[in-house]
Amino acid sequence: MCTLAQHSFHLEDALTTVGEKVCLEVSSCLSLCGFSPLTTDKEAVLKGQVHAVASPDNPIRRIVESRILTFLDAYLASGHQKPLPTAPGGLGPIQKELEEVAVKFARLVNYNKMVFSPYYDAILSKILVRS
């Protein structure tokens, strides 16, 4: 049996790990190309930029969020037809996960429609009659 604790996600911890991994990758590439390694200050700046994505106001986060929502909107508008819409720019590396989320989201939307459409219809009818 799965519990919520088994599926918990800590963004701050994940971004710290990503920042460290990015610094290792950049240092490795710099070394391979014969450049000097990242200074401690530059490493701190790079890790800080990665960690800043945790803020809802971060420009990178806002762009990625907007592109994810655009993809989900396109998927719902397509009527779930194959092929799936292509992932927006920059989201190619997570396309598989994005498609899985889109399929699950569409199922939830359809379930919501099936269960609650009589209530929505009544509410919308009242609103339309008033107009």
N, C-alpha and C positions, 0 to 999 in steps of 0.2 A: 504494500500500500504506500502510495506517495503522500508525503506531507508537504505543506507549504515551505517548511524550512529546507527541504531537499531542493527546491526550485527557486530559492531566494537568489537575488542578484544584487550585488553591491557595486554601483556605478563607480564610486570613488576608488575602490580597490581595483576594479577592472581597468580604469584609466591609468592608475599608477603602474600597473603591470604593462599596459600598452606603451606608456611613455618610456619605460625601461627597455622594452623590446625595440622600440623605434630607435632609441639611442644606440643600442647594440648593433642594429642593422646599418645605421648611418655610419657608425665608427668602422664597421667591417668594410663597407663600400669605400669609405675614404682611404682606408689602409690598402685595399686592393688597387686603388687608382693612384697610389703613391702620395696622397695628401696627408697632412698632419692630422692627428686625431682631434676630436671635439675637445675644446677646453671645458673645464668644470662649469664655467659660467654659461657657455653655449648649451651644454647638456641640461643645465637647470632651466634655461629659457625654453628649450625644446620640450622638456617634461612639463613645464608650466603651461605651454600652449596646448599640449594634449589634455592635461588635467582641466583646463579652462572649458573644455567641451561640456563639462558637467553643468555649467550654468545655462539655464533656459534662454538667456539673452545673448549667448555666444553666437556670433554670425555664422560660423561653420555649422553649428548645431541647427540653427534656424534654416539654413539652406538644405541640409540633409533631411530634416523633418519635412520641409516643404516638398522635396522630391519624393519622399516616401508616401506622403499623402496624395500627391499627384498620381503615383503608380497605383495606389489602392483605389482612387477614384476612377482611373482608367479601367482597372480590372472590373470594378462593379458596373461601370457603364457598358463594358463589352458583353455583358450577359454571361460572363465566365466561359467564353468561347476560346478554343485553342486557335492559334497560339496565344500565349499570354502576352500582354504588352511588354515591350522591352524595358529593362530597368533604366531609369534616367541616368544621366551622366554621373559618374563617380560611384554608382551603387552596384556596378557589375560584380565586384567581389562578394557581395551579399545577396546576389540575385536569387539563389536557391532558397535561402531563408525568407527573403521577401515574398517569393511566390507561395511558400508554405503559409505565411501569415495571411496573405491575400485570400487563399482558399479557405482558411479557417474563419476569417472575417466575413467572407461571403456567406458561409454556412450560418454564421450567427445572424447576419442581416436577414437571410431568408427565413430562418426560424422565427425571428422577431416579427417578420411580416405575417407569417402563417398564424402565429398565436395572437398577435395584438391588432391585426388589421381591422377587425370589427370595431374595436375601440377607437382606432385612428379614424376610421370612416365616419363614425358618429361625431367625433370632435370636428373633423373637417367639414362635415355637412352643416353643423351649427354655425361655424365660422363663415361658410359660403352663403348661407341664408341671410345672415346679418349684413353682409356686404351688399 
